Amino acid sequence: MRTKYIKVAVSDRLPEESDYFNTDDGWVQFNKYDKKFWLEGVYEVHPQYWLEEVPDHEEEMREMLEECLKSFNWICDNCKLPAIDEENIEDQIHYIGYRKQELETLLTKINKQS
């Protein structure tokens, strides 16, 4: 899975772990114990934001949207028919319900990143 970076305002939240972070002041160290950013471990700095690495779900979202499009195309094409096979409709309704759950899970992942 690919990763991406999101800009996190220091006023919103600080990193959870001590590490080096790319900020508007450059690469600086964050100390989770004193909750401060340090340049070279000596000079305290006050960046406006830091970059957080997060998973990139772009490929997963694209695949899900393509599957949903196939399902909706099937519904659109088959609902125009005068005689509809009841068993086939049940299968499609179940499939769409399953895809709906997958979409909700994916959206939850994406919203947690925001």
DRENNUKOL-672901 format. One line per 8 residues: number of its first residue (from 1); their letters; for each residue x, y, z of N, C-alpha, C. Coordinates in steps of 0.001 Angstrom, whole numbers, m for minus. Example, Ala and Ser with C-alpha at 12.3 -4.5 7.8 and 13.67 -1.06 7.14 Angstrom:
<recs>
1> as> 13190:m5690:7800:12300:m4500:7800:13200:m3300:7800 ~ 12850:m2250:7080:13670:m1060:7140:12900:30:7870
</recs>
This chain:
<recs>
1> mrtkyikv> 835:m1172:0:0:0:0:885:1243:0 ~ 507:2196:m791:1243:3454:m847:903:4307:369 ~ 1755:5274:629:1474:6210:1717:1488:7623:1179 ~ 904:8511:1941:920:9934:1606:1082:10694:2906 ~ 1225:11980:2801:1402:12820:3982:293:13855:4034 ~ m205:14079:5232:m1191:15138:5417:m610:16183:6362 ~ m993:17407:6129:m523:18521:6951:m1401:18594:8198 ~ m765:18555:9368:m1486:18620:10645:m1055:19884:11378
9> avsdrlpe> m2000:20730:11673:m1690:21960:12407:m1297:21611:13838 ~ m237:22226:14320:220:22004:15692:m878:22401:16671 ~ m1673:23394:16312:m2765:23823:17192:m3877:22769:17278 ~ m3975:21883:16269:m4987:20815:16296:m4546:19640:17157 ~ m3315:19160:16908:m2780:18048:17699:m1293:17893:17444 ~ m646:17250:18406:784:16974:18318:993:15509:17951 ~ 2186:15147:17472:2466:13733:17202:2322:12903:18470 ~ 1993:11625:18290:1813:10736:19441:3130:10130:19911
17> esdyfntd> 4126:10071:19038:5408:9448:19362:6556:10434:19158 ~ 7637:10198:19876:8856:10981:19670:9516:10506:18382 ~ 9856:11440:17510:10481:11109:16231:10859:12413:15535 ~ 11461:12286:14360:11747:13452:13527:10582:13649:12575 ~ 10159:14903:12413:9033:15222:11546:9394:16366:10619 ~ 8836:16299:9411:8983:17383:8449:7958:18450:8821 ~ 8423:19661:9067:7549:20758:9478:7833:21971:8609 ~ 7108:23048:8879:7402:24290:8160:8731:24887:8626
25> dgwvqfnk> 9308:24367:9710:10649:24763:10157:11713:23767:9708 ~ 11355:22845:8826:12283:21814:8354:12131:20541:9173 ~ 13113:19649:9055:13084:18394:9812:13502:18676:11245 ~ 12576:18476:12168:12852:18713:13581:12412:17505:14401 ~ 12959:17424:15599:12643:16319:16483:11509:16719:17419 ~ 10557:15804:17602:9484:16034:18566:9725:15127:19763 ~ 9619:15687:20968:9772:14926:22197:8387:14811:22831 ~ 7871:13578:22890:6509:13393:23408:6411:13644:24909
33> ydkkfwle> 7523:13638:25620:7490:13833:27067:7327:15302:27447 ~ 8075:16180:26775:7892:17604:27073:6970:18283:26056 ~ 6494:17502:25055:5553:17978:24037:6067:19214:23302 ~ 7369:19149:22926:7990:20265:22222:8785:19754:21024 ~ 8918:20640:20043:9745:20367:18874:11128:20966:19112 ~ 12160:20226:18711:13532:20668:18914:14315:20562:17617 ~ 15120:21577:17341:16033:21571:16202:17383:21104:16704 ~ 17867:20007:16148:19139:19407:16540:19184:19087:18035
41> gvyevhpq> 18019:18891:18659:17961:18528:20066:18379:19620:21027 ~ 18639:20825:20510:19153:21904:21364:18223:23120:21364 ~ 17744:23493:20173:16961:24714:20026:15474:24376:19918 ~ 14691:24937:20802:13248:24733:20733:12690:25549:19565 ~ 11834:24928:18770:11192:25610:17638:9680:25470:17790 ~ 8969:26322:17104:7504:26351:17198:6887:26326:15799 ~ 6883:25144:15161:6313:25068:13813:4791:25242:13830 ~ 4252:25656:12700:2806:25818:12552:2136:24487:12215
49> ywleevpd> 2889:23623:11502:2332:22324:11115:3439:21292:11032 ~ 3025:20027:11004:3925:18901:10776:3238:17952:9813 ~ 4024:17136:9117:3458:16216:8140:3343:14819:8742 ~ 2137:14249:8644:1877:12913:9183:1733:11933:8030 ~ 2437:10813:8133:2352:9771:7121:1085:8953:7370 ~ 272:8814:6334:m977:8049:6431:m1091:7126:5224 ~ m1838:6017:5361:m2026:5126:4217:m2811:5830:3121 ~ m2489:5510:1892:m3190:6070:743:m4150:4996:225
57> heeemrem> m5449:5244:349:m6467:4279:m70:m6998:4569:m1471 ~ m6255:5330:m2263:m6726:5742:m3583:m7033:4544:m4483 ~ m6128:3573:m4536:m6342:2408:m5391:m7552:1596:m4924 ~ m7667:1414:m3626:m8802:680:m3052:m10111:1405:m3355 ~ m10112:2719:m3242:m11319:3499:m3539:m11693:3390:m5015 ~ m10698:3443:m5878:m10972:3341:m7307:m11602:1992:m7639 ~ m11040:906:m7106:m11579:m424:m7358:m13011:m552:m6841 ~ m13267:m2:m5657:m14605:m63:m5078:m15605:702:m5928
65> leeclksf> m15216:1876:m6379:m16114:2665:m7217:m16407:1964:m8540 ~ m15409:1292:m9110:m15628:544:m10345:m16616:m601:m10126 ~ m16497:m1308:m8997:m17424:m2395:m8681:m18841:m1851:m8482 ~ m18960:m717:m7791:m20277:m110:m7583:m20898:309:m8908 ~ m20085:847:m9770:m20578:1257:m11082:m21116:62:m11863 ~ m20416:m1061:m11793:m20903:m2282:m12462:m22258:m2698:m11906 ~ m22394:m2656:m10591:m23663:m3041:m9962:m24791:m2100:m10372 ~ m24524:m828:m10317:m25564:131:m10669:m25911:56:m12154
73> nwicdnck> m24918:m206:m12996:m25198:m386:m14421:m26101:m1591:m14635 ~ m25827:m2683:m13891:m26670:m3871:m14018:m28100:m3546:m13625 ~ m28264:m2826:m12523:m29614:m2461:m12066:m30317:m1623:m13122 ~ m29614:m624:m13637:m30221:252:m14643:m30616:m523:m15899 ~ m29753:m1411:m16337:m30029:m2185:m17548:m31175:m3173:m17348 ~ m31237:m3830:m16211:m32202:m4900:m15991:m33541:m4426:m15455 ~ m33600:m3264:m14881:m34884:m2766:m14396:m35773:m2285:m15540 ~ m35234:m2153:m16710:m36005:m1713:m17879:m36721:m2881:m18553
81> lpaideen> m36351:m4101:m18176:m36952:m5279:m18798:m38385:m5487:m18290 ~ m39314:m5905:m19175:m40692:m6121:m18728:m40827:m7307:m17768 ~ m40083:m8398:m18001:m40145:m9572:m17126:m38813:m9678:m16389 ~ m38881:m9657:m15073:m37659:m9691:m14268:m37632:m10983:m13470 ~ m36502:m11668:m13484:m36312:m12901:m12735:m36119:m12566:m11261 ~ m37082:m12974:m10410:m37048:m12632:m8989:m35784:m13137:m8285 ~ m35315:m14327:m8625:m34127:m14896:m7980:m32889:m14065:m8293 ~ m32770:m13638:m9515:m31633:m12830:m9937:m31632:m11477:m9215
89> iedqihyi> m32806:m10908:m9009:m32902:m9628:m8304:m32417:m9788:m6867 ~ m32804:m10872:m6194:m32365:m11112:m4825:m30842:m11187:m4738 ~ m30220:m11868:m5705:m28755:m11967:m5735:m28128:m10583:m5868 ~ m28673:m9764:m6736:m28120:m8427:m6941:m28333:m7533:m5726 ~ m29495:m7644:m5084:m29748:m6846:m3883:m28753:m7230:m2791 ~ m28508:m8528:m2626:m27534:m8994:m1646:m26138:m8458:m1983 ~ m25767:m8538:m3272:m24456:m8064:m3716:m24299:m6569:m3441 ~ m25334:m5808:m3724:m25276:m4361:m3499:m25174:m4064:m2005
97> gyrkqele> m25903:m4824:m1175:m25804:m4647:281:m24392:m4927:770 ~ m23763:m5981:212:m22386:m6326:574:m21443:m5190:163 ~ m21601:m4668:m1024:m20753:m3566:m1494:m20972:m2318:m655 ~ m22222:m2095:m221:m22514:m947:631:m21712:m1043:1928 ~ m21648:m2227:2528:m20865:m2413:3751:m19387:m2141:3492 ~ m18878:m2614:2359:m17471:m2360:2032:m17216:m871:1845 ~ m18137:m177:1183:m17994:1267:998:m17989:1991:2341 ~ m18867:1589:3248:m18913:2224:4561:m17605:2006:5319
105> tlltkink> m17036:809:5226:m15756:515:5878:m14648:1384:5303 ~ m14610:1499:3981:m13595:2315:3335:m13746:3789:3719 ~ m14969:4279:3727:m15187:5670:4119:m14780:5909:5567 ~ m14995:4939:6435:m14553:5062:7822:m13037:5201:7884 ~ m12320:4400:7079:m10851:4489:7037:m10419:5879:6591 ~ m11062:6372:5544:m10695:7671:4985:m10990:8786:5996 ~ m12136:8697:6657:m12517:9734:7625:m11590:9744:8830 ~ m11050:8607:9218:m10116:8559:10338:m8817:9295:10004
113> qs> m8498:9373:8714:m7282:10064:8280:m7451:11571:8308 ~ m8678:12007:8185:m8926:13458:8091:m8784:14150:9410
</recs>
